[in-house]
Amino acid sequence: MSAARRRSLFDGDGERGVAAALAELTWCNPFLPRRVELERAALGDGFVDYDVVWHERGDRDSNPNLDALEATAARLAGTLRQRFDAAPAVPEEEARLYRDLVFYLLYDRYQDDFLALVPEADEAAQRTTFRNWPSFRGELEEYLAPLPSRQPAPAEEARETVAGVDPAHLCACFFQVRRAFHHIFRFILGSSAPAARLRSEVWHSIFGHDLRRYYRALHERMGDITTLVTGPSGTGKEVVARAVALSRYLPFEPATRRFAGADERLFVPLNLSALSPTLIESELFGHRRGAFTGAVADRTGWLEACPPTGTVFLDEIGEVSAEIQVKLLRVIESRGFERLGESEPRRFTGKLVAATNRDLDEAMRRGAFRPDLYYRLCGDLLRTPSLAERLESDPGELHHLVSFLARRIVGAEEATALAAEVEAWVEGELGAGYAWPGNVRELEQCVRNVLLRREYRPAAAAPATAERRLADDVAAAALSLEELNARYAALVHERTGSYSAAARRLGVDRRTVKRWVDGSGVNRLR
């Protein structure tokens, strides 16, 4: 290749650096600090500092750099387009950089159109027609086709691609990215570091850590990966599952200008702890008439009814019986199942998300949960932080959460006054050190109680059992050997009812038990 052909089409490293930063913004996780570094690199001295954590108050207006970024991208893309037209050839690496720059520009121009398609209701998207499809495709062709370095191959023409880019797939990915961003900061509240980390991790659950790889290949395979959400009760495991479910890839159909499957029921939550084993099987797998008492007609289960773009959420997965665990393992491994009372094989085509507040490690040690099922579930593992963790990281989190909950409960006009009442009550009556054992769910009830009664009185915590106190002290290595003997012997004596029975349980003689179970040991037990 001649020197003219090898010469860069970028006007110096500065211009290339701006293009590279904008291109990387197209593919980065928007909930990680890396996004801010790239914005600064793209704008230089024009960058304006702002709150770098996206949360429930985050929107386009909260980032003062977005308009400047779009203007920079448009200006540079127009300049490069002219140079590419005049160049004898475009180096492949520079063509990819330019393409990514165009992706950033088009996403920014059409993101409001995509957001307008996201419904108010969570389960289904009724407004599925992308009316600006001709304009979107036309701009893509204007910027990308035909670049001198790469004429469309016959196979590409058959797929209606533009310089190797499938416009329909790009449109579907843009819609998915916009939905994912919307659902993540809509559902996952708070500005603390634990909340910010959770948002970035949910993004990875949807796209993986490499969005380029997702765009190339993973968009058709992410439904095969089961997500397990763990964390204390009341920390929002279901809303995390909902954010993942409602942000899945929906193929775009140019002929109808619609996103396939968007008007289906995309999220089906099932609380397994609230159902008997028979009802769990019936709800999940369906049943044939007569399969059990009360089965008066055939029933289609949720696994069968779930569309390929849908998600079944199994809450409290740690509560299910061993028999159902075996059947769920088969669904995850082979996608196959049968209805109760019949042998016809059926197939699950959607995605599974499971959640539990149980310690599954401990359940596996006890034999109550199958290790093979656990390792199938935890290919994608998310943990929701407790409210105490979030407040320890950022005490101002309480104000953000109370304000959000107040807006949701009484509306924007009354929210400020109610939030002030709630914060005053918490500060004066509960104190900054209150542990919030019920997490965000408890905080929401606190807001409602103050609204109705001008006070919130937490339920008294149940006293710790003797077993729990002993276990906590053992875990903390807080006992001498004599204290351990005395307290454990007192516990066994309390359970068995006599010195002789306790001696048999402990494998020592009766006099030793009586010596251990002295007054102080019994008192500590009680």
Secondary structure, 3 states (H helix, E strand, C coil): CCHHHHCCCCCHHHHHHHHHHHHHHHHCCCCCCHHHHHHHHHHHHHCCCCCCCCCCCCCHHHCCCHHHHHHHHHHHHHHHHHHHHHCCCCCHHHHHHHHHHHHHHHHHHHHHHHHCCCCCCCCCCCCCECCCHHHHHHHHHHHHCCCCCCCCCHHHHHCCCECCECHHHHHHHHHHHHHHHHHHHHHCCCCCHHHHHHHHHHHHHHHCCCHHHHHHCHHHCHHHCCEEEECCCCCCHHHHHHHHHCCCCCCEECCCCEECCCCCCCEEEEEHHHCCHHHHHHHHHEECCCCCCCCCCCEECHHHHCCCCCEEEEECHHHCCHHHHHHHHHHHHHCEECCECCCCCEECCCEEEEEECCCHHHHHHHCCCCHHHHHHHCCEEEECCCHHHHHHHCCCHHHHHHHHHHHHHHCHHHHHHHHHHHHHHHHHHHCCCCCCCCHHHHHHHHHHHHHHHCCCCCCCCCCCCHHHHHHHHHHCCCCCHHHHHHHHHHHHHHHHCCHHHHHHHHCCCHHHHHHHCCHHHHHHHC
